[in-house]
Amino acid sequence: MRSNLAAKGRIAVTAAHPVTYSSAQVKGTVDVVRDPTDAELDRVKDHLARFVEAAGKVGADVECLMLGDLVAVGFLADEAYDQTPGGRAGQALT
């Protein structure tokens, strides 16, 4: 993953709420690729626990979620899109 990020220089990140499906995609240029700090790893674990709890409330199968080798990536966003299912999906966010 690190070599791909460094070679391409571009990234697209999509985030979605597991209950409401409210979603956004952000695209940009990578400016940092590094190992996560211990504090960042703690935040990831806390977020994963909250995600599993929320997703479980709506019956989502969360057994497939696992943490592998994590990489901290910083990027400068230059595009953002609504990805929430419905009529606005794909529209630019301002």
C-alpha positions as CSV (number, residue, x, y, z in Angstrom):
1,M,0.0,0.0,0.0
2,R,2.8,2.4,0.9
3,S,4.5,2.1,-2.5
4,N,1.2,2.5,-4.3
5,L,0.4,5.7,-2.4
6,A,3.9,7.1,-3.0
7,A,3.9,6.2,-6.7
8,K,0.4,7.4,-7.6
9,G,0.2,10.5,-5.3
10,R,-3.6,10.5,-5.4
11,I,-6.1,9.0,-3.0
12,A,-9.9,8.7,-2.8
13,V,-11.5,8.0,0.6
14,T,-15.1,7.1,1.1
15,A,-16.7,7.2,4.6
16,A,-20.2,6.0,5.4
17,H,-22.3,5.9,8.6
18,P,-23.2,2.3,9.3
19,V,-26.8,3.1,10.3
20,T,-27.9,6.0,8.2
21,Y,-25.7,5.3,5.1
22,S,-24.9,9.0,5.0
23,S,-21.7,8.9,2.9
24,A,-19.1,11.1,1.4
25,Q,-16.1,10.6,-0.9
26,V,-13.1,12.9,-0.7
27,K,-10.3,12.9,-3.3
28,G,-6.9,14.5,-3.1
29,T,-3.1,14.5,-3.2
30,V,-1.1,12.4,-0.7
31,D,1.4,14.4,1.3
32,V,2.1,12.1,4.2
33,V,2.5,8.3,4.5
34,R,3.8,7.0,7.8
35,D,3.3,4.5,10.6
36,P,0.4,5.5,12.9
37,T,1.2,6.6,16.4
38,D,0.1,4.7,19.5
39,A,-2.5,7.4,20.1
40,E,-3.8,7.0,16.5
41,L,-4.0,3.3,16.9
42,D,-6.0,3.7,20.1
43,R,-8.5,6.0,18.3
44,V,-8.8,3.4,15.5
45,K,-9.7,0.7,18.1
46,D,-12.2,3.0,19.8
47,H,-13.8,3.9,16.5
48,L,-14.0,0.2,15.4
49,A,-15.7,-0.7,18.6
50,R,-18.3,2.1,18.1
51,F,-18.8,1.1,14.5
52,V,-19.3,-2.6,15.3
53,E,-21.9,-1.6,18.0
54,A,-23.8,0.7,15.6
55,A,-23.7,-1.8,12.7
56,G,-24.8,-4.6,14.9
57,K,-28.0,-2.6,15.9
58,V,-29.1,-2.8,12.3
59,G,-28.1,-6.4,11.8
60,A,-25.0,-5.9,9.7
61,D,-22.5,-8.7,9.6
62,V,-19.4,-7.3,11.3
63,E,-17.5,-10.5,11.7
64,C,-15.5,-9.6,8.5
65,L,-14.1,-6.4,10.1
66,M,-10.5,-6.8,11.2
67,L,-7.5,-4.6,11.6
68,G,-4.4,-5.4,9.5
69,D,-1.3,-3.4,8.9
70,L,-2.4,0.2,9.3
71,V,-0.8,3.2,7.6
72,A,-1.4,6.8,8.5
73,V,-2.1,8.9,5.4
74,G,-2.4,12.6,5.1
75,F,-3.7,14.3,2.0
76,L,-4.8,17.6,0.6
77,A,-8.4,17.3,-0.4
78,D,-9.4,18.9,-3.7
79,E,-12.7,17.2,-4.5
80,A,-15.6,16.0,-2.3
81,Y,-18.8,14.2,-3.3
82,D,-22.0,13.2,-1.6
83,Q,-22.2,9.4,-1.8
84,T,-25.4,8.9,0.3
85,P,-27.8,6.7,-1.6
86,G,-30.5,8.8,-3.3
87,G,-30.9,11.7,-5.7
88,R,-27.8,13.7,-4.5
89,A,-25.4,10.8,-4.8
90,G,-22.4,11.8,-6.9
91,Q,-23.0,15.6,-6.6
92,A,-20.1,17.8,-5.5
93,L,-20.0,19.0,-2.0
94,T,-19.2,22.6,-1.5
